[in-house]
Amino acid sequence: MTNKRKVFFLALEAASPDLLARGMNEGWLPNLAALRERSSHGAIRSLRGVGANALWPSIYTGVDPSRHGRFYHSQLQDNGYHTGDASQFGVTRNTIWEEASRAGRRVAVLDLPKAPASVELNGIQVLDWSTHYSYAAEFRTVPAALAKQLPGTYGEPEECPCLDRRYLTPAPPAAAEIIDQLERTIIATQNHLVGQLRTQSWDFCMASLGALHCAGHQLWHLHDPSHPWFRQVEQAQGDPLLQVYRTIDHACGAIIDELPEDTAVVILAGPGMGPNYVRVDLLDEILLRLEGGGASAAKGMNRALKRLWRLSPQSWRQRLSGLAHAMDGRLQASDRLRRRFFSVQTNDNVGGIRINLQGREPDGLVASDALDETCDELIARIRSLHVVGSGESLVRDIFRTNTVYAGQYLAQLPDILIEWNQPGVITAITSAHTGLIRQDRLPDLSGTHNDRLWCLIHLPGEQAGELAADAGALDIAPTLAALCGLDELDLPGQPLVPLS
């Protein structure tokens, strides 16, 4: 292999590795199956306790969030209590495409999820054109003039269903509308990627197909018979979620067919999807019980406003969502400064706890010499929580953040990270320390992420095989760097395939 070979990376964002494997094995994902037959592939480890919002920047930079600075799309500001936007554009480490650009490679970066923006680039970049939860205000291109050309060539992208259908109750009849919307998006994205591959001069291209993200959130209950919202759709329609997977496979085939024959191809699928049974506000209710005493006035008002919000007409909620989020943030901040510890949202499938520490938080209540004891006690007590009925543990993993991560942005992360176990419907949890805590309704989205990742690496002329059992997410950037022929970068991971 020479350094002149083109390298193409494709993210199948939020694709379930289990469903991909099933589709390839059963023959209804023929394009991916054919590529798998001549590629190295296998599961790779995600980052412990980290959700999708921090995972993608970690993949692009090759370092964990304690070293690149982005943990979630909203983070605590200045070690205080208020949560503010933490744009992916603020990631502080160079991305792999920026390293390739500096080395003289011509790059094309097309609609990657949670991708930081580059200031100068030997090539092009399109950000948030048709990604999951993409807002018009975040759409931008490098060079800037490209933004005016895209709509005329490829049309205006549709708003993703997770934005378009906020506050709407999931219902089986909506499946057909969601599928149509997602399939139009897939076709538009396919046309965009193929068009750029044909018209741009590139050595290294990174792109994504993101429709499975919305599909997993919106359609999981119509795929999973064990989900309480499951309804048997018409037999002719089949499984709505798998229908979107088939369309993604068709798009993969069209894109791969456009690549020169000697192109090295890397496909990364994930983080996976599964049922969503833990509401994001459950953790704070647990922490209130563990702290003892009653809720603050701000917490009580926030609860009351949220109950009123749920009773409001859906059209009102859509129009007033900005005001509601701002009010929620102010009430949360007012409540947190009176607490010894409080929850910090990190993603739907993971949770974070921040200690209100003296000398770090403005109104810290926990002395620095009590930090270890406080964290150890919280971890032990949260680990003891179990689901009423099944007896399953609520927690799959819980740990002190500083025992796993050690970068310069560690202080911005939660002090404790939790991965939820979601074995089935959760209506109540209990432990000797909390008593009974009820969860009166399911999360609004029926599907959520898990930590499953799958990677495929196709090197023309090389034998297929299995990736190493210890392969991890931080190995993707070094792999791409090696395939691009870059000088060795200062990264913790290693290339996933031997390169000659």
C-alpha positions as CSV (number, residue, x, y, z in Angstrom):
1,M,0.0,0.0,0.0
2,T,1.2,3.5,-0.8
3,N,0.4,6.8,0.8
4,K,-1.2,8.0,-2.5
5,R,-4.2,5.7,-2.0
6,K,-7.5,7.5,-1.3
7,V,-9.1,7.0,2.1
8,F,-12.8,7.1,2.7
9,F,-14.5,7.1,6.1
10,L,-18.2,6.6,6.5
11,A,-20.1,7.0,9.8
12,L,-23.3,5.0,10.1
13,E,-24.4,7.2,13.0
14,A,-26.4,5.4,15.7
15,A,-26.7,2.2,13.7
16,S,-27.2,-0.9,15.9
17,P,-24.3,-3.4,15.4
18,D,-26.8,-6.2,16.3
19,L,-29.2,-5.2,13.6
20,L,-26.5,-4.7,11.0
21,A,-25.1,-8.1,11.8
22,R,-28.6,-9.6,11.5
23,G,-29.3,-7.8,8.2
24,M,-25.9,-8.8,6.7
25,N,-26.3,-12.5,7.8
26,E,-29.9,-12.8,6.6
27,G,-29.2,-11.1,3.3
28,W,-31.4,-8.0,3.5
29,L,-28.3,-5.7,3.8
30,P,-26.6,-7.0,0.7
31,N,-24.2,-4.1,0.0
32,L,-22.7,-4.0,3.5
33,A,-22.6,-7.8,3.5
34,A,-20.6,-7.9,0.3
35,L,-18.1,-5.3,1.6
36,R,-17.8,-7.2,4.9
37,E,-16.8,-10.4,3.0
38,R,-13.6,-8.7,1.8
39,S,-12.8,-6.6,4.9
40,S,-11.5,-6.8,8.4
41,H,-14.3,-6.1,10.9
42,G,-15.5,-6.5,14.4
43,A,-16.8,-4.8,17.6
44,I,-14.8,-2.1,19.2
45,R,-14.9,-0.7,22.7
46,S,-16.5,2.7,23.3
47,L,-15.3,5.1,26.0
48,R,-16.4,4.2,29.5
49,G,-19.3,6.3,30.8
50,V,-19.3,8.5,27.7
51,G,-22.4,9.3,25.5
52,A,-22.6,10.0,21.8
53,N,-22.1,13.8,22.2
54,A,-18.6,13.3,23.5
55,L,-17.8,10.1,21.6
56,W,-17.8,11.5,18.1
57,P,-15.3,14.3,18.9
58,S,-13.2,11.7,20.6
59,I,-13.2,9.6,17.5
60,Y,-12.2,12.6,15.3
61,T,-9.4,13.8,17.6
62,G,-8.2,10.5,19.0
63,V,-8.4,11.7,22.6
64,D,-11.0,11.4,25.3
65,P,-13.3,14.3,26.4
66,S,-11.1,15.2,29.4
67,R,-8.5,16.1,26.7
68,H,-10.6,17.7,24.0
69,G,-13.1,19.6,26.2
70,R,-16.5,18.6,24.9
71,F,-18.5,16.3,27.1
72,Y,-22.1,17.1,26.2
73,H,-24.0,19.7,24.1
74,S,-24.7,21.6,27.3
75,Q,-22.1,21.7,30.1
76,L,-21.6,23.5,33.4
77,Q,-20.1,27.0,32.9
78,D,-17.0,28.1,34.7
79,N,-17.3,25.5,37.5
80,G,-20.7,27.0,38.4
81,Y,-24.3,25.8,38.5
82,H,-25.7,27.1,35.2
83,T,-25.7,24.8,32.2
84,G,-24.8,26.5,28.9
85,D,-24.3,25.5,25.3
86,A,-21.0,23.7,24.6
87,S,-20.8,23.7,20.8
88,Q,-18.9,21.0,19.0
89,F,-17.1,24.0,17.3
90,G,-15.3,24.6,20.6
91,V,-13.3,21.3,20.6
92,T,-9.7,22.2,21.4
93,R,-7.7,19.4,19.8
94,N,-6.9,19.1,16.1
95,T,-9.1,16.6,14.2
96,I,-7.7,13.9,12.0
97,W,-8.8,15.7,8.9
98,E,-7.0,18.9,10.0
99,E,-3.9,16.9,10.5
100,A,-4.3,15.4,7.0
101,S,-4.9,18.9,5.6
102,R,-1.7,20.2,7.2
103,A,0.2,17.3,5.7
104,G,-0.9,18.4,2.2
105,R,-3.8,15.9,1.7
106,R,-6.9,17.3,0.0
107,V,-9.8,16.6,2.4
108,A,-13.6,16.5,2.1
109,V,-15.5,16.5,5.4
110,L,-19.2,16.0,4.8
111,D,-21.9,16.3,7.5
112,L,-20.2,14.3,10.2
113,P,-22.1,14.1,13.5
114,K,-20.9,16.5,16.3
115,A,-18.0,17.6,14.1
116,P,-15.9,20.7,15.1
117,A,-15.5,23.3,12.5
118,S,-12.1,24.0,10.8
119,V,-10.9,27.5,10.2
120,E,-8.6,26.7,7.3
121,L,-8.7,23.6,5.3
122,N,-7.1,22.2,2.2
123,G,-10.4,21.1,0.9
124,I,-14.0,21.5,1.9
125,Q,-16.2,21.0,5.0
126,V,-20.0,20.8,5.3
127,L,-21.4,21.0,8.9
128,D,-24.9,20.3,10.1
129,W,-26.5,20.2,6.7
130,S,-28.7,17.2,7.4
131,T,-27.5,15.7,10.6
132,H,-29.5,14.6,13.6
133,Y,-30.9,17.6,15.5
134,S,-29.2,20.0,13.1
135,Y,-30.3,23.5,13.5
136,A,-30.2,26.0,10.6
137,A,-28.1,28.4,12.8
138,E,-25.3,25.7,13.0
139,F,-25.1,25.0,9.3
140,R,-21.8,26.3,7.9
141,T,-19.3,25.4,5.3
142,V,-15.6,25.8,4.5
143,P,-15.2,27.7,2.3
144,A,-18.2,29.8,3.3
145,A,-19.3,30.3,-0.3
146,L,-20.2,26.6,-0.5
147,A,-23.2,27.2,1.7
148,K,-24.9,29.1,-1.0
149,Q,-24.3,26.4,-3.6
150,L,-25.6,23.4,-1.8
151,P,-29.4,24.2,-1.7
152,G,-29.4,25.0,-5.4
153,T,-27.7,21.7,-6.2
154,Y,-29.1,19.3,-3.7
155,G,-32.2,21.1,-2.4
156,E,-33.0,22.3,1.1
157,P,-32.6,19.5,3.7
158,E,-35.6,18.5,5.8
159,E,-35.7,19.0,9.6
160,C,-35.0,15.7,11.3
161,P,-38.0,13.9,12.9
162,C,-36.6,14.3,16.4
163,L,-36.8,18.1,16.0
164,D,-39.9,18.1,13.8
165,R,-41.9,15.8,16.1
166,R,-40.8,17.2,19.5
167,Y,-43.7,17.0,22.0
168,L,-45.8,14.8,19.7
169,T,-47.0,11.6,21.2
170,P,-45.6,8.5,19.5
171,A,-48.3,6.6,17.5
172,P,-48.2,3.8,15.0
173,P,-49.8,5.8,12.2
174,A,-46.9,8.3,12.4
175,A,-44.5,5.6,11.4
176,A,-45.2,5.9,7.7
177,E,-44.7,9.6,7.8
178,I,-41.4,9.3,9.7
179,I,-40.1,6.6,7.3
180,D,-41.0,8.8,4.3
181,Q,-39.2,11.7,5.8
182,L,-36.1,9.7,6.7
183,E,-35.9,8.1,3.3
184,R,-36.1,11.4,1.6
185,T,-33.2,12.6,3.8
186,I,-31.2,9.4,3.1
187,I,-31.6,9.9,-0.7
188,A,-30.7,13.6,-0.4
189,T,-27.6,12.8,1.7
190,Q,-26.6,10.1,-0.8
191,N,-26.9,12.5,-3.7
192,H,-24.9,15.1,-1.8
193,L,-22.1,12.6,-0.9
194,V,-22.0,11.1,-4.4
195,G,-22.0,14.6,-6.0
196,Q,-19.1,15.8,-3.8
197,L,-17.1,12.6,-4.5
198,R,-17.5,13.2,-8.2
199,T,-16.8,16.9,-8.3
200,Q,-14.2,17.5,-5.6
201,S,-10.6,16.6,-5.7
202,W,-9.9,14.6,-2.6
203,D,-7.4,12.3,-1.0
204,F,-9.2,11.8,2.3
205,C,-13.0,12.0,2.7
206,M,-15.0,11.6,5.9
207,A,-18.8,11.5,5.6
208,S,-21.8,10.2,7.4
209,L,-25.3,8.8,7.0
210,G,-27.3,10.0,10.0
211,A,-30.9,8.9,9.5
212,L,-30.6,5.8,11.7
213,H,-30.1,8.2,14.7
214,C,-33.7,9.6,14.3
215,A,-35.0,6.2,13.3
216,G,-33.7,4.5,16.5
217,H,-35.2,7.2,18.7
218,Q,-38.5,7.5,16.9
219,L,-39.2,3.9,15.8
220,W,-37.8,1.6,18.4
221,H,-41.1,0.8,20.0
222,L,-42.5,-0.4,16.6
223,H,-39.5,-2.7,16.2
224,D,-39.3,-4.2,19.8
225,P,-42.2,-6.4,20.8
226,S,-41.3,-6.1,24.5
227,H,-41.7,-2.3,24.5
228,P,-45.0,-1.1,26.0
229,W,-45.7,1.1,23.0
230,F,-45.3,-1.7,20.6
231,R,-48.1,-2.1,18.1
232,Q,-48.3,-4.7,15.4
233,V,-48.1,-2.8,12.1
234,E,-49.7,-4.0,9.0
235,Q,-47.9,-7.1,7.7
236,A,-47.3,-5.6,4.3
237,Q,-45.5,-2.7,6.0
238,G,-43.2,-5.0,8.0
239,D,-40.8,-3.6,10.6
240,P,-40.6,0.2,10.1
241,L,-37.1,0.4,11.6
242,L,-35.6,-2.3,9.5
243,Q,-37.1,-0.6,6.4
244,V,-34.8,2.4,7.1
245,Y,-31.8,0.1,7.5
246,R,-32.5,-1.3,4.1
247,T,-32.5,2.2,2.6
248,I,-29.3,3.0,4.3
249,D,-27.7,-0.2,2.8
250,H,-28.8,0.9,-0.6
251,A,-27.2,4.3,-0.1
252,C,-24.0,2.6,1.1
253,G,-23.9,0.6,-2.1
254,A,-24.3,3.7,-4.2
255,I,-21.6,5.6,-2.3
256,I,-19.1,2.8,-2.3
257,D,-19.7,2.2,-6.1
258,E,-18.5,5.8,-6.6
259,L,-15.1,5.2,-5.0
260,P,-12.0,4.4,-7.0
261,E,-11.2,0.7,-6.8
262,D,-8.1,1.1,-4.7
263,T,-9.7,3.3,-2.1
264,A,-9.2,2.2,1.6
265,V,-12.7,2.2,3.2
266,V,-13.4,2.6,7.0
267,I,-17.0,2.3,8.2
268,L,-17.9,3.0,11.8
269,A,-21.4,2.1,13.1
270,G,-22.8,3.2,16.4
271,P,-23.1,4.0,19.1
272,G,-25.9,1.4,19.0
273,M,-29.6,1.7,19.9
274,G,-31.9,-0.1,22.2
275,P,-34.9,0.5,24.4
276,N,-35.1,3.7,26.5
277,Y,-36.5,3.2,30.0
278,V,-34.6,5.6,32.3
279,R,-35.8,9.2,32.3
280,V,-33.0,11.8,32.5
281,D,-34.5,13.4,35.6
282,L,-34.6,10.1,37.6
283,L,-31.0,10.5,38.7
284,D,-31.7,13.9,40.4
285,E,-34.6,12.3,42.3
286,I,-32.3,9.6,43.5
287,L,-29.7,12.2,44.7
288,L,-32.4,14.2,46.5
289,R,-33.3,11.1,48.5
290,L,-29.7,10.3,49.3
291,E,-29.0,13.8,50.4
292,G,-32.1,13.8,52.8
293,G,-34.4,16.6,53.5
294,G,-36.9,18.1,51.2
295,A,-36.6,19.7,47.8
296,S,-35.7,23.4,47.5
297,A,-38.2,26.0,46.5
298,A,-36.5,26.2,43.1
299,K,-36.8,22.4,42.7
300,G,-40.4,22.4,43.8
301,M,-41.3,25.1,41.3
302,N,-39.4,23.3,38.5
303,R,-41.4,20.1,39.2
304,A,-44.7,22.1,39.2
305,L,-43.8,23.8,35.9
306,K,-42.9,20.5,34.3
307,R,-46.2,19.0,35.3
308,L,-48.0,22.0,33.8
309,W,-45.8,21.7,30.7
310,R,-46.8,18.1,30.1
311,L,-50.5,19.1,30.3
312,S,-50.1,22.0,27.8
313,P,-51.2,21.6,24.2
314,Q,-48.4,20.3,22.0
315,S,-48.6,23.4,19.8
316,W,-47.9,25.6,22.8
317,R,-44.9,23.5,23.8
318,Q,-43.4,23.8,20.3
319,R,-43.7,27.5,20.3
320,L,-42.5,28.1,23.9
321,S,-39.7,25.5,24.1
322,G,-36.9,28.2,24.1
323,L,-38.5,30.1,27.0
324,A,-39.1,26.8,28.9
325,H,-35.5,25.7,28.5
326,A,-34.2,29.0,29.7
327,M,-36.5,28.9,32.8
328,D,-35.5,25.3,33.5
329,G,-31.9,26.3,33.4
330,R,-32.3,29.2,35.9
331,L,-34.3,27.0,38.3
332,Q,-31.8,24.2,38.1
333,A,-28.9,26.6,38.9
334,S,-30.8,28.0,41.9
335,D,-31.5,24.5,43.2
336,R,-27.9,23.2,42.6
337,L,-26.1,25.8,44.7
338,R,-28.1,24.5,47.8
339,R,-27.2,20.9,47.2
340,R,-24.2,18.8,48.3
341,F,-24.3,17.0,44.9
342,F,-26.5,17.2,41.9
343,S,-27.1,15.5,38.5
344,V,-25.5,16.7,35.3
345,Q,-27.0,15.4,32.1
346,T,-24.5,13.7,29.9
347,N,-26.7,11.7,27.4
348,D,-29.9,9.6,27.6
349,N,-28.1,6.3,28.4
350,V,-25.5,7.7,30.8
351,G,-25.6,9.9,33.9
352,G,-23.3,12.2,35.7
353,I,-23.0,13.5,39.2
354,R,-21.2,16.7,40.2
355,I,-20.1,17.3,43.8
356,N,-20.7,20.9,45.1
357,L,-17.1,21.2,46.1
358,Q,-15.6,24.0,48.2
359,G,-12.9,25.9,46.4
360,R,-14.3,24.8,43.0
361,E,-18.0,25.7,42.9
362,P,-18.9,29.2,43.9
363,D,-21.1,28.1,46.9
364,G,-19.4,24.8,47.6
365,L,-20.7,22.8,50.5
366,V,-18.5,19.7,50.5
367,A,-15.0,20.2,51.9
368,S,-12.1,19.0,49.7
369,D,-11.0,16.5,52.3
370,A,-14.5,14.9,52.3
371,L,-14.6,14.5,48.5
372,D,-13.3,10.9,48.4
373,E,-15.7,9.8,51.1
374,T,-18.6,11.5,49.5
375,C,-18.0,9.9,46.1
376,D,-17.4,6.5,47.5
377,E,-20.6,6.6,49.5
378,L,-22.6,7.8,46.6
379,I,-21.2,5.1,44.3
380,A,-22.0,2.4,46.9
381,R,-25.5,3.6,47.5
382,I,-26.4,4.1,43.8
383,R,-25.0,0.7,43.0
384,S,-27.4,-0.8,45.5
385,L,-30.5,0.5,43.6
386,H,-32.6,-2.2,41.9
387,V,-35.7,-2.2,39.7
388,V,-38.9,-3.1,41.5
389,G,-40.4,-6.3,40.0
390,S,-37.4,-7.7,38.1
391,G,-34.9,-7.1,40.9
392,E,-32.3,-6.1,38.2
393,S,-29.7,-3.5,39.1
394,L,-30.4,0.0,37.8
395,V,-26.7,0.5,37.2
396,R,-24.5,-1.3,34.7
397,D,-21.3,0.7,35.6
398,I,-20.5,3.5,38.0
399,F,-17.1,5.0,38.8
400,R,-15.1,8.1,39.8
401,T,-14.3,10.0,36.6
402,N,-10.7,10.7,37.7
403,T,-10.0,7.0,37.9
404,V,-10.4,6.7,34.2
405,Y,-9.8,10.1,32.7
406,A,-6.9,12.5,33.4
407,G,-6.8,15.3,30.8
408,Q,-6.6,19.1,31.3
409,Y,-10.4,19.4,31.1
410,L,-11.1,16.9,33.8
411,A,-12.5,19.5,36.1
412,Q,-15.3,20.3,33.6
413,L,-16.6,16.7,33.6
414,P,-18.9,15.2,36.2
415,D,-17.2,13.7,39.2
416,I,-19.0,10.4,38.9
417,L,-20.2,8.7,35.7
418,I,-23.0,6.1,35.4
419,E,-24.0,3.8,32.7
420,W,-27.7,2.7,33.1
421,N,-28.9,-0.8,32.9
422,Q,-32.1,-0.9,30.9
423,P,-33.4,-4.5,31.2
424,G,-37.1,-3.7,30.8
425,V,-39.8,-1.2,31.7
426,I,-39.0,0.7,34.9
427,T,-41.9,2.0,36.9
428,A,-40.1,2.1,40.3
429,I,-36.7,1.6,41.9
430,T,-35.7,1.0,45.5
431,S,-32.9,0.5,47.9
432,A,-32.4,0.6,51.7
433,H,-31.0,4.1,51.4
434,T,-33.6,5.7,49.1
435,G,-36.8,3.8,49.7
436,L,-39.2,3.6,46.9
437,I,-38.9,6.0,44.0
438,R,-41.5,5.9,41.3
439,Q,-41.0,6.7,37.6
440,D,-44.5,7.5,36.5
441,R,-43.9,7.6,32.7
442,L,-41.5,6.4,30.1
443,P,-39.0,8.7,28.3
444,D,-40.3,10.6,25.4
445,L,-38.1,8.8,22.9
446,S,-38.6,5.0,22.8
447,G,-35.0,4.2,21.7
448,T,-31.8,5.4,23.1
449,H,-28.1,4.8,22.6
450,N,-25.9,2.1,24.1
451,D,-22.1,1.7,24.0
452,R,-22.0,-0.8,21.1
453,L,-19.7,0.1,18.2
454,W,-18.7,-1.9,15.0
455,C,-16.0,-1.1,12.6
456,L,-15.2,-2.4,9.1
457,I,-11.8,-1.7,7.3
458,H,-11.5,-2.6,3.7
459,L,-8.0,-2.5,2.2
460,P,-8.0,-3.6,-1.5
461,G,-5.7,-6.5,-2.0
462,E,-5.5,-7.4,1.7
463,Q,-7.1,-10.4,3.3
464,A,-10.2,-10.1,5.4
465,G,-10.2,-10.9,9.0
466,E,-11.3,-10.0,12.5
467,L,-10.3,-6.8,14.3
468,A,-8.3,-7.3,17.5
469,A,-10.4,-8.0,20.6
470,D,-9.1,-5.0,22.4
471,A,-9.8,-2.5,19.6
472,G,-11.3,0.7,20.8
473,A,-12.8,4.0,19.7
474,L,-9.5,5.9,20.2
475,D,-7.9,3.6,17.7
476,I,-9.9,5.1,14.8
477,A,-7.9,8.3,14.4
478,P,-4.5,6.5,14.4
479,T,-5.9,4.1,11.9
480,L,-7.0,6.9,9.5
481,A,-3.7,8.7,10.1
482,A,-1.7,5.6,9.1
483,L,-3.9,5.0,6.1
484,C,-3.3,8.6,5.0
485,G,0.4,8.1,5.4
486,L,0.7,10.8,8.0
487,D,3.7,11.0,10.3
488,E,3.1,9.4,13.7
489,L,0.8,11.5,15.8
490,D,0.9,11.9,19.6
491,L,-2.3,9.8,20.2
492,P,-3.0,7.1,22.8
493,G,-4.5,4.6,20.3
494,Q,-3.0,2.3,17.7
495,P,-3.8,1.5,14.1
496,L,-6.3,-1.3,13.9
497,V,-4.8,-3.0,10.9
498,P,-1.1,-3.8,10.0
499,L,0.1,-1.4,7.3
500,S,2.9,-2.2,4.9
